[in-house]
Amino acid sequence: MFSIEFENMQNDANLVEVGNSINEWLKRHPRVDRLNPVLLCQDLKVRPFEIARFLHEMTLSGALTVTYSPIMPSGEVSLDEFESPVEIEDRILLDGFDRPYQVDERKIVPVYRPVREKV
């Protein structure tokens, strides 16, 4: 489980509220190791714009890193991650049952992970 540290946003009440909501969501989902904004928008009673803004600010601050994953035909987000959506376009990947599928460029989502400190 991880939580997001966002002390540098204390002067923006909206971002603090979103950060608290996401951290509460993370407590309820301890196995989550990355944030999918689509799922957060479905689960939280927070405007999608505010979630996107929070994740963007956390990425700019260096607390989160963003990669891109396709949505599989099952509707789940793939575990495959790419540095750019362009790397995924027109690829054939394997789903969770090792069945090939063509990536639909309209079904690529950003996913966010905490930046790990280098040891």
N, C-alpha and C positions, 0 to 999 in steps of 0.2 A: 504494500500500500504506500502511496505517496500523498503528500499534501503540497499545496502551492503557497510559497511565502510571497507576500505582496505588500510588504511594509512601505515600499516606495510609492504606493498609490493611496496612502492614507488621506491625502487631500482631495480625493474624488470619491464622494459617498456612493455614487452608482457603482464604480468599480469595486469598492470594498464590499458592497452588498453582493455583487456577482461572485467575487472571490470567495466569500463566505458560503454562498450557495453551492459553488462547485466543490469546496472542501467538505461540506456536509454530504454532498452526493458521493464523493470519494470514500467517505467513512462507511456509507451504505453499500459500496461496491469495492471491497478491499482487494479484489483480484485484478482490478483494472490497472494496466500499466501505461496506458496512453489515453488521451482525451479525444473523443470524436465529437465535434461540434453538433453534428446532426442528432446524435443521441442525447447530448446535453439539452438541445432545444426541445426535444420530445419530452424529456423527463423533468426539466426545471420550469418553474413558472417565471421565467426571465425572458425578456425580449431577445430574439435572435441577434439583433444588432448589438446589444450589450454584451452577449457572450462572445461574439466575433471581436468586438472592441477590446474586451478583457484579454482574450487569447492573443490578439495582435500586440497589445501593450506588453504582455508578459514575454512574448517572443522578442520584441525590440529591446527589452531590458536584459535579455540573456537568461531568463529563468526557464523558458521553454524553448524547445526546438521543434520545427515543423517539417514533416515529410508528407507524402501523398500516397493514398491507398485506393485501389478500385473497390467498388461495391460488386460483390459476386452475384451471380444469378439468384442465389438464395435470399438476397437482400442484406446479407451480413457484409461487414467491411473486411476485406482480405487482410491477412497478416503480412502480406508483401508490402514493403514500403519503398518509396522511391524519392530521390531528392527533388525531382521536378515532375509535374504532371506530363510534360512532354516525353519523359522516359517511358511512360505507361501507354501512351497513345498507340492504338493499333497492335497491341501485344496480345499474345495468347498465353494465358496463365492457367494454373491448375487450381481448382476449387478445393474445399476441405476433403473431398472424396477422390482427389487426384483426377478429376474430369476436366478436360481443357475447356476454356471459355474465352471468347473474344471480349476484350475490355471495351466497354462503351464509354467514349470520351465524356459523355454527359454524367457519368456515374463515377467520378473521381473526387475524393474528399480529402481535405487536409486532416492530419492527425498530429496531436501535440504530445510531447514527452518532456518530462523534466530534464534539464541539463545536469548531467552527472559530473561531480567534481572529479578531476583527474587526480589519481593517487600517485 
